[in-house]
Amino acid sequence: MLELHEIYLILMVISSISGCLMLALAFYVWRKYWLERRLHPARYLIFLMSLMILWMFGFALGFITSDFSYKFFIEQFLYIGTILLCPTWLIFALQWTGKDKWLTAKKISLIYIVPLLFLFLIFTDELHHLIFTRVDFFSHGSIILIDYGYSGLWWLFTLYCYFLILIGVFILMKELINLRRIYRKQVVVLLAGTLAPWVANILYNIYLIPILYNLDITPIFFVITCVVYVWGFSKLKLIETIPIARDIVFENMSDPVFVLDAQDRIVDINPVALKIFDYDGSGPIGKKVEEVFSNQYDIVGYIQDKKEAQVEIFVDTNGEKRYFDMKINPLYGSHDSFTGHVISLRDITDHKKVEEERRSGAEHLRMANEMLTATRDELRDLNKELEQKVEERTAKIETLLKHKDDFIAQLGHDLKSPLTPLIGLLPMVEEEETDPKLKELIRVSIRNVKYMRDLVVKTLQLERLNSPNTVFNIEEVDVVELVDFIIDTKQLIFKEAEISVNNNINKRLVVEGDKLQLSEVFDNLLTNAAKFTSKGGNVTIDAVKEKGKVIISVKDTGIGMTQQQIDHVFEEFYKVDPARHDLESSGLGLSICKRIVEKHGGKIWAESPGLNKGTMFKFSLPYNQKKR
């Protein structure tokens, strides 16, 4: 007994193989029957097969992904093939049966307008929920499946699609009565290729396949469509000999066309061919092919051998030599019985003239090619030289960067070393000193020494963040827990300033990041909020999830900022109020925050409605929904 995930794997392989086969078949039809012959039914058949290919490959891709959002995107993308398949089938059926005159641009637009509107509703369903009442994700092992709840509008459109398919089936079945035997077989092929996936889709919609519940296996039944289409093209010339071939080929084509019976007699000819090959006015109908092409012995040989061939011939018409590209295609009926040939000719006289002109210019092209080759060799040598110079310059830059890092590290050490004893000794001197004036001077010295120490520390920290060699210790970080910790460490500052702090991140929010660095971001933002908020003010921390990221905000009711200040606030050594001689601020805190957030793959920015209206700092961090 196969496990469910093994069944899904088998379905994925079948769908992929069928998609490749259908893709090859679509390419064959496009090249042989549309690109070369412009047979109109081939156009919509190619479109029809393309929609099947989209459905089959999308069905297979759905088993590969383990990402819920990507799975949902694939499911939505599949609806392009699912929804447009039905109207395209109807148009193909009408065109194949010779009802081209009915297919005006306006009527084709009317056929597609409802499916296109419904497709728009599907892609915007998250806004109105008119199509899906629910979308539930679940998995079997590594396989992700989606269970939809369908609205009444969905079922109404499904019936509409079934109605379009039914009309196409009715049109083809009606032709079974009037068509000849070879065409009847073609109708059976088209019906079999259509009914198999249609019946499978009906069974899926009425839940008659319980083992594969929640999985639309309609694309699997396109295997039958592929097989019967391949058989139809190889045995029945599915597009080459269709019921409307007489009208399209014989009456409307500008190229000469002949039809031969099994005895190599000409039984039909289009007006263009009649005009060229009716030498004596008696017409070539009923004549043997060798009588018409008496000087083309190769043609007679190919026809007698019943081989498909493509040859070049010339014909004298009114003293003018005209060249034709002739294609000979044998026709076979039931049980591979030979029924005759179709011969088509394409006038290539102008092409021959152009070919002669091209031949005369071949030498110029050869010389130009030699010049291009020489130029290419020079460019290759120049490129190698440039690569070598780039490598040398890169090595020099890396050396300079290393020297710079070493210099800054040594400079930091040299600057901090003399400050350390001052920071320790000056408070002791202050305690011993009794003179109030000297005591105040000592306090000023202590503040300045601490400011210099903080400035050195933050400058070194910012430099390390700018270095490409800095590596963060990425781990799962509980944002709520981290914010609460920072608030606790700042509690004395907020209490002295009579500022209330509200942490509105009331759910467990986990991001991937460097906990120490993110602590620095929250510490700087909360310190700034306390510094620039008046007594009795509020500070609020919040977070919202968006697609693939989480946005965290720190909002205060403080002095606010102008747009000019917002534009410069993250610049190094920038202070919002330069008139304030704030020795507790280095002007580097927000620059450090910016580097930390950007190294996490996020973005930080500030918002303020104006002066004295508060400020909100926001920053984003990547958020992997799959891991939550």
C-alpha positions in Angstrom: 0.0 0.0 0.0 1.6 3.3 -1.1 1.9 6.1 1.4 0.1 9.3 0.7 3.3 11.3 0.0 4.5 8.5 -2.4 1.2 8.9 -4.3 1.8 12.7 -4.5 5.4 12.1 -5.8 4.0 9.8 -8.5 1.4 12.4 -9.5 4.2 15.1 -9.7 6.3 12.9 -12.0 3.4 12.0 -14.2 2.3 15.7 -14.5 5.9 16.8 -15.3 6.4 14.2 -18.0 3.0 15.0 -19.5 3.8 18.7 -19.4 7.1 18.1 -21.3 5.3 16.0 -23.8 2.6 18.6 -24.3 5.3 21.3 -24.6 7.0 19.4 -27.4 3.7 18.8 -29.1 2.8 22.5 -28.9 6.2 23.5 -30.3 5.6 21.0 -33.2 2.2 22.5 -34.0 3.5 26.0 -33.7 6.4 25.4 -36.1 4.8 23.1 -38.6 1.2 24.3 -38.8 1.3 27.9 -37.7 4.7 29.3 -38.5 5.0 27.6 -41.9 1.4 27.2 -43.0 -0.7 29.7 -41.0 -3.5 27.2 -40.4 -5.8 29.2 -38.2 -7.0 26.3 -35.9 -3.4 25.8 -34.9 -3.3 29.2 -33.3 -6.0 28.4 -30.7 -4.8 24.8 -30.4 -1.4 26.1 -29.4 -3.0 28.5 -26.9 -5.1 25.6 -25.6 -2.1 23.4 -25.1 -0.1 26.2 -23.5 -2.9 26.6 -20.9 -2.7 22.8 -20.2 1.1 23.0 -19.9 0.7 25.9 -17.4 -1.7 23.8 -15.4 0.5 20.6 -15.5 3.8 22.3 -14.6 2.1 24.4 -11.9 0.5 21.3 -10.5 4.0 19.6 -10.3 5.7 22.7 -8.8 3.1 22.8 -6.0 4.6 19.6 -4.7 8.1 20.9 -4.6 7.7 24.0 -2.5 7.5 24.0 1.2 6.7 27.6 1.6 3.1 28.4 2.3 3.1 31.8 0.5 4.8 30.4 -2.6 2.4 27.5 -2.6 -0.6 30.0 -2.5 1.0 32.0 -5.3 1.4 28.9 -7.5 -2.3 28.0 -6.8 -3.4 31.5 -7.9 -1.1 31.4 -11.0 -2.6 28.1 -12.0 -6.1 29.7 -12.3 -4.9 31.4 -15.4 -4.7 28.0 -17.1 -7.8 26.7 -15.4 -10.1 29.5 -16.2 -9.0 30.4 -19.7 -9.0 26.8 -20.8 -12.8 26.5 -21.2 -13.4 29.6 -23.5 -10.3 28.7 -25.5 -11.7 25.1 -26.0 -15.0 26.6 -27.3 -13.2 28.9 -29.8 -11.0 26.1 -31.0 -14.0 23.8 -31.6 -15.8 26.6 -33.6 -12.7 27.2 -35.7 -11.9 23.6 -36.3 -15.5 23.0 -37.6 -15.3 25.9 -40.0 -17.4 28.5 -38.1 -14.7 31.2 -38.5 -17.2 33.8 -39.7 -19.0 33.7 -36.4 -15.7 34.3 -34.5 -15.5 38.1 -34.8 -13.3 40.1 -32.5 -16.3 41.4 -30.6 -17.7 37.9 -30.0 -14.3 36.5 -29.0 -14.0 39.4 -26.5 -17.5 38.5 -25.1 -16.4 34.9 -24.6 -13.4 35.9 -22.7 -14.8 38.8 -20.7 -16.5 36.7 -17.9 -13.4 34.4 -17.3 -11.1 37.4 -17.2 -13.3 39.2 -14.7 -13.5 36.1 -12.6 -9.7 35.8 -12.8 -9.4 39.3 -11.5 -11.7 38.5 -8.6 -9.5 35.5 -7.7 -6.3 37.6 -7.6 -8.0 40.2 -5.5 -10.0 37.8 -3.2 -8.1 38.9 -0.1 -9.8 42.2 -0.4 -13.4 41.0 -0.8 -13.6 37.2 -0.2 -16.2 36.8 -3.0 -14.6 33.6 -4.3 -13.0 31.8 -1.3 -14.8 31.7 2.0 -11.7 30.3 3.6 -8.1 29.2 2.7 -6.6 26.5 5.0 -3.1 25.2 4.7 -2.1 21.7 5.9 0.7 19.3 5.0 1.5 15.6 4.6 5.1 15.3 5.4 6.9 17.8 3.2 3.9 18.2 0.9 1.8 21.4 1.4 -1.9 21.3 0.4 -4.5 24.0 0.5 -8.1 23.4 1.4 -10.5 26.1 0.0 -14.0 27.0 1.0 -15.8 28.0 -2.2 -18.5 30.6 -2.4 -21.7 30.4 -4.4 -20.1 32.6 -7.1 -17.4 30.1 -7.5 -19.9 27.2 -8.2 -21.9 29.4 -10.5 -18.7 30.2 -12.6 -17.8 26.4 -12.5 -21.2 25.6 -14.1 -20.5 28.4 -16.6 -17.2 26.8 -17.6 -18.8 23.4 -17.8 -21.4 25.0 -20.1 -18.7 26.3 -22.4 -17.1 22.9 -22.6 -20.4 21.3 -23.2 -21.1 23.7 -26.1 -17.8 22.8 -27.7 -18.5 19.1 -27.2 -21.9 19.4 -28.8 -20.5 21.3 -31.8 -18.0 18.5 -32.4 -20.5 15.7 -31.9 -22.8 17.3 -34.3 -20.1 17.2 -37.0 -19.8 13.4 -36.5 -23.0 13.0 -38.5 -21.8 14.9 -41.6 -18.1 14.3 -41.7 -16.2 11.7 -43.6 -14.6 8.8 -41.7 -11.1 10.3 -41.3 -12.6 13.5 -39.8 -14.8 11.5 -37.5 -11.8 9.9 -36.0 -10.3 13.3 -35.5 -13.4 14.4 -33.7 -13.2 11.3 -31.4 -9.5 12.2 -30.7 -10.5 15.8 -29.7 -13.4 14.6 -27.6 -11.3 12.0 -25.8 -8.6 14.5 -25.1 -11.2 16.9 -23.7 -13.6 14.6 -21.8 -10.9 12.8 -19.8 -9.8 15.8 -17.7 -13.3 17.3 -17.7 -14.7 14.1 -16.1 -11.8 14.1 -13.6 -12.6 17.7 -12.7 -16.2 16.9 -12.1 -15.3 14.0 -9.8 -12.9 16.3 -7.9 -15.6 18.9 -7.4 -18.2 16.4 -6.1 -15.6 14.7 -3.9 -15.7 11.2 -5.5 -11.9 10.7 -5.0 -11.6 10.5 -1.2 -7.9 9.4 -1.1 -6.9 12.5 -2.8 -9.2 14.9 -1.1 -8.2 18.6 -1.4 -6.1 17.8 -4.4 -7.4 18.6 -7.9 -6.0 15.8 -10.1 -7.4 17.2 -13.3 -3.8 17.8 -14.7 -3.0 14.1 -14.3 -5.7 13.3 -16.8 -4.0 15.5 -19.4 -1.8 12.4 -19.9 -4.7 11.0 -21.8 -5.0 14.3 -23.7 -1.3 14.1 -24.6 -1.5 10.4 -25.8 -4.5 10.9 -28.0 -3.2 14.2 -29.4 0.1 12.5 -30.3 -1.8 9.7 -32.0 -4.0 12.1 -33.8 -1.1 14.1 -35.2 0.9 11.0 -36.2 -1.9 9.0 -37.7 -4.8 11.4 -38.6 -3.0 14.6 -39.5 -5.1 16.3 -36.9 -4.5 19.9 -38.1 -3.2 19.2 -41.5 -6.5 17.6 -42.8 -9.4 19.2 -41.0 -13.0 19.7 -42.2 -12.3 23.3 -43.1 -9.1 22.6 -45.1 -11.0 23.0 -48.4 -12.0 26.6 -47.6 -8.7 27.7 -46.0 -6.2 26.0 -48.3 -7.9 25.8 -51.6 -9.9 29.1 -51.7 -7.9 31.5 -49.5 -4.3 30.5 -49.8 -2.0 32.5 -52.1 0.2 29.5 -52.7 -0.5 26.8 -55.2 -1.9 23.5 -53.7 -2.7 20.1 -55.3 -4.5 17.1 -53.9 -3.7 13.7 -55.3 -5.5 10.4 -54.9 -3.9 7.0 -54.3 -3.3 6.6 -58.1 -1.3 9.9 -58.2 -4.1 11.7 -60.1 -4.8 15.3 -59.4 -8.3 15.4 -57.8 -8.4 19.0 -56.6 -6.4 22.2 -57.1 -6.8 25.7 -55.8 -7.3 28.8 -58.1 -3.7 29.9 -57.8 -2.3 26.6 -58.9 -4.9 26.4 -61.7 -3.7 29.8 -63.0 -0.1 28.7 -63.1 -0.3 25.1 -64.3 -3.3 25.2 -66.7 -1.1 25.3 -69.8 -3.6 24.4 -72.5 -6.9 25.5 -70.9 -8.1 21.9 -70.2 -7.1 22.0 -66.6 -5.0 19.5 -64.7 -7.9 17.8 -62.8 -7.8 14.1 -63.5 -4.3 14.1 -65.0 -1.4 12.1 -63.6 1.1 14.1 -61.6 3.9 13.3 -64.0 1.9 15.0 -66.8 1.9 18.3 -65.0 5.4 18.0 -63.6 6.9 16.3 -66.7 10.4 17.8 -66.3 10.6 17.3 -62.5 11.7 13.7 -62.1 12.5 13.9 -58.4 8.9 14.9 -57.6 7.5 11.8 -59.4 10.0 9.6 -57.5 9.0 11.0 -54.1 5.3 10.6 -54.8 5.7 7.0 -56.0 7.7 6.2 -52.9 5.0 7.7 -50.8 7.5 9.8 -48.9 7.3 13.2 -47.2 9.6 15.5 -49.0 10.6 19.1 -49.6 12.2 20.0 -53.0 12.9 23.1 -55.0 11.4 23.3 -58.6 11.2 25.9 -61.3 8.4 26.5 -63.8 8.3 28.6 -67.0 5.3 30.8 -67.1 4.9 33.3 -70.0 8.6 33.2 -70.7 9.5 33.9 -67.0 11.3 31.3 -64.9 9.7 31.1 -61.4 11.1 29.1 -58.5 8.9 27.2 -56.0 9.6 25.5 -52.7 7.4 22.3 -52.9 6.3 20.2 -50.0 4.9 16.7 -50.5 2.9 15.2 -47.7 1.4 11.6 -48.0 -2.1 11.1 -46.5 -3.1 8.0 -44.6 -6.6 6.8 -43.6 -7.7 4.0 -41.3 -5.4 1.1 -40.6 -2.6 3.1 -42.1 -4.1 2.8 -45.6 -2.6 5.2 -48.1 -5.2 7.7 -49.5 -3.1 10.2 -51.5 -0.9 13.3 -51.3 -1.2 17.0 -50.6 1.3 19.1 -52.6 1.8 22.7 -51.6 4.1 25.2 -53.4 5.6 28.5 -52.1 6.9 31.0 -54.6 10.6 31.7 -53.8 11.5 33.6 -56.9 12.2 36.8 -55.0 14.1 34.8 -52.4 16.3 33.4 -55.2 17.1 37.0 -56.3 17.9 38.0 -52.8 20.1 34.9 -52.4 22.1 35.9 -55.4 22.6 39.3 -53.9 23.6 37.7 -50.7 26.1 35.5 -52.5 27.7 38.6 -54.0 28.1 40.1 -50.6 29.5 37.0 -48.9 33.1 38.1 -49.5 32.4 41.4 -47.8 30.9 39.6 -44.8 33.9 37.2 -44.7 36.3 40.2 -44.6 34.2 41.9 -42.0 34.2 38.7 -39.9 38.0 38.5 -40.0 38.1 42.1 -38.8 35.7 41.3 -36.1 37.7 38.3 -35.1 40.9 40.4 -34.8 39.0 43.0 -32.8 37.6 40.3 -30.5 41.1 39.0 -29.9 42.3 42.5 -29.0 39.3 43.0 -26.7 40.1 39.6 -25.0 43.7 40.6 -24.4 42.5 44.0 -23.1 40.0 42.3 -20.8 42.7 40.0 -19.4 44.9 43.1 -18.7 42.0 44.9 -17.0 41.2 41.8 -14.9 44.8 41.7 -13.8 44.8 45.4 -12.9 41.5 45.0 -11.0 42.9 42.1 -9.0 46.0 44.2 -8.2 43.9 47.2 -7.1 41.6 45.0 -5.1 44.6 43.5 -3.2 45.9 47.0 -2.5 42.4 48.2 -1.3 42.2 45.1 1.0 45.6 45.9 2.4 44.7 49.6 3.0 41.4 48.5 4.7 43.3 46.2 6.9 45.8 49.0 7.8 42.9 51.3 8.4 41.2 48.8 10.8 44.5 48.2 12.6 45.1 52.0 12.9 41.5 52.6 14.2 41.9 49.8 16.7 45.2 51.1 17.9 43.9 54.7 18.0 40.9 53.6 20.1 43.2 51.8 22.5 45.5 54.8 22.7 42.6 57.2 23.3 40.8 55.1 25.9 44.0 54.2 27.9 44.6 57.7 29.3 40.9 58.3 29.8 40.4 55.2 32.0 42.4 56.4 35.1 40.9 59.8 34.7 37.4 58.3 34.9 38.4 56.4 38.0 40.3 59.1 39.8 38.3 62.3 39.1 35.3 61.1 41.2 37.6 60.4 44.1 39.2 63.9 43.8 35.7 65.3 43.7 34.8 63.7 47.0 37.9 64.9 48.7 37.6 68.5 47.4 35.8 71.0 49.7 36.1 74.1 47.6 32.7 74.5 45.8 34.2 76.2 42.7 36.9 73.5 42.3 34.3 70.9 42.9 32.1 72.2 40.1 35.2 72.3 37.7 35.9 68.7 38.6 32.3 67.7 37.7 32.6 69.5 34.4 35.9 67.6 33.8 34.2 64.3 34.6 31.4 64.9 32.1 33.8 65.9 29.4 36.0 62.8 30.0 33.0 60.5 29.9 31.8 62.3 26.7 35.2 61.7 25.1 35.2 58.1 26.2 31.7 57.5 24.8 32.6 59.3 21.6 35.6 57.0 21.1 33.6 53.9 21.9 30.8 54.8 19.5 33.1 55.8 16.8 34.9 52.5 17.0 31.5 50.7 17.1 30.3 52.5 14.0 33.6 51.7 12.2 33.2 48.0 13.0 29.6 48.1 11.7 30.9 49.7 8.5 33.5 46.9 8.1 32.6 44.1 5.6 34.4 41.7 8.0 31.9 42.2 10.8 29.7 39.1 11.3 26.6 39.1 13.5 25.6 36.2 15.8 22.2 35.4 14.3 19.8 33.6 16.5 16.1 33.6 17.3 15.3 36.7 19.4 12.0 37.2 21.4 11.2 40.9 20.6 8.8 41.3 23.5 11.2 39.9 26.0 14.1 42.1 24.7 12.0 45.3 24.7 10.8 44.6 28.3 14.5 44.1 29.4 15.5 47.4 27.8 12.6 49.2 29.5 13.6 47.8 32.9 17.2 49.1 32.4 15.8 52.5 31.6 13.1 52.5 34.2 15.0 55.0 36.5 15.4 57.5 33.6 11.7 57.3 32.7 10.6 57.6 36.3 12.7 60.7 36.9 11.3 62.3 33.7 7.7 61.2 34.7 7.3 59.5 31.3 5.0 56.5 30.9 6.2 53.7 28.7 3.8 51.3 26.9 4.9 48.1 25.3 2.0 47.1 22.9 3.8 44.1 21.5 1.5 41.7 23.4 2.1 38.6 21.4 5.2 36.4 21.1 7.1 37.9 18.2 10.3 36.1 17.2 12.8 37.4 14.7 16.2 36.2 13.5 19.0 38.6 14.5 21.9 39.5 16.7 20.4 39.9 20.2 23.2 42.2 21.4 23.0 44.5 18.3 19.2 44.7 18.4 19.5 45.6 22.1 21.7 48.5 21.1 19.0 49.7 18.6 16.2 49.6 21.2 18.5 51.2 23.9 19.4 54.2 21.6 15.8 54.7 20.4 14.3 54.6 24.0 17.1 56.9 25.3 16.4 59.4 22.6 12.6 59.2 23.3 13.3 59.9 27.0 15.7 62.7 26.3 13.3 64.6 23.9 10.0 64.0 25.7 8.8 66.4 28.3 7.6 65.4 31.8 4.2 63.6 31.7 4.8 62.4 28.2 4.3 59.0 26.7 6.5 56.5 24.8 4.8 53.6 22.9 6.5 50.5 21.4 4.5 48.6 18.8 5.0 46.0 16.0 3.1 44.9 13.0 3.7 42.0 10.6 3.8 42.5 6.9 4.7 40.2 4.0 8.1 38.8 4.8 9.0 41.4 7.4 8.0 42.9 10.8 7.9 46.6 11.4 8.7 47.8 14.9 8.0 51.4 16.0 9.0 53.6 18.9 6.7 56.6 19.3 7.0 59.5 21.7 5.1 62.7 22.5 8.2 64.9 22.5 9.5 67.9 20.7 9.0 66.4 17.2 11.1 67.2 14.1 10.9 69.2 10.9 11.2 67.5 7.5 14.7 68.9 7.2 15.7 67.3 10.5 14.2 64.0 9.4 16.3 64.1 6.2 19.6 64.4 8.2 18.8 62.6 11.5 20.7 59.4 10.6 23.8 61.2 9.6 26.9 60.8 11.7 27.4 63.4 14.4 24.1 65.1 13.5 22.2 66.6 16.4 18.6 67.7 16.2 19.3 70.8 18.3 22.9 72.0 17.7 22.4 74.8 20.1 22.2 72.3 23.0 25.7 71.4 24.3 24.6 67.9 25.2 27.7 66.1 26.4 25.6 62.9 26.9 25.1 62.5 23.2 27.8 61.8 20.6 25.5 62.3 17.6 26.3 58.7 16.5 23.5 56.7 18.2 21.1 56.8 15.2 23.9 56.2 12.7 24.7 53.1 14.7 21.1 52.0 14.7 20.9 52.5 10.9 24.0 50.3 10.3 22.7 47.6 12.6 19.3 47.4 11.0 20.7 47.5 7.5 23.1 44.6 8.3 20.1 42.7 9.4 18.5 43.2 5.9 16.1 45.9 7.2 15.4 49.6 6.9 15.0 52.4 9.5 13.3 55.7 9.1 11.7 58.6 11.1 8.2 60.2 10.9 7.0 63.3 12.6 3.9 65.6 11.9 6.0 68.6 13.0 7.6 70.4 15.9 6.1 69.7 19.4 4.0 66.9 17.9 6.1 63.9 18.7 8.3 61.6 16.7 8.0 58.0 15.6 11.0 55.9 14.7 10.3 52.7 12.6 12.6 49.9 11.5 11.9 46.7 9.6 13.4 43.2 10.1 13.1 40.1 7.9 10.4 37.8 9.3 10.2 34.1 8.2 6.6 33.1 8.5 7.4 29.4 7.7 9.5 29.0 10.8 6.9 30.4 13.2 
